[in-house]
């Protein structure tokens, strides 16, 4: 089933609190739009500009936001479920800690230098994402794929990585003091260092 393609004039008519299913907003400007409490299902925002948009309480389900610009947008109490966010720009997003994110793809996304303190990611993919210099106090990555993530200079404090895949973690560059791991993950990290753990 094809998506309904929107043009810029139709974007200007979008209203908060509405539901949109299988819509195509690719490459369009939604800057400063008030989309609070909207529900988007199977919609595409590839390359769309949502800079400074009001996304409070929005629900994004099975949406593609690859390469979208979310800088400065307010995502208070927003929910992202099974969404693709490859290359998305989130620098300056407001109220990130209040968002609920599950089963989303953040591969290759630049989080460098951001504070994502208190955020919870469940069953998400972060393959080769840049989390260098990020503030990760009480951030949780539950059952996520963290393969080859760049953690250089990240600040950990009660950072929960239990159940997540940590393949490719460079133990020589990353200080993991402050992270929470499972026993199985300790064995995995030992293997990365060339250490054999016998039980």
Buried (B, 14 or more C-beta within 10 A) or exposed (E): EEBEEBEEEEBEEBEBEEEBBBBBBBBBBBBEBBBBBBBBBBBBBBBBBBBBBBBBBBBBBBBBBBBBBBBBBBBBBBBBBBBBBBBBBBEEBBBBBBBBBBBBBBBBBBBBEBBBBBBBBBBBBBBEBBBBBBBBBBBBBBBBBBBBBBBBBBBBEEBBBBBBBBBEBEEEEBEBEEBEBEEEBEEBBEEBEEEEEEE
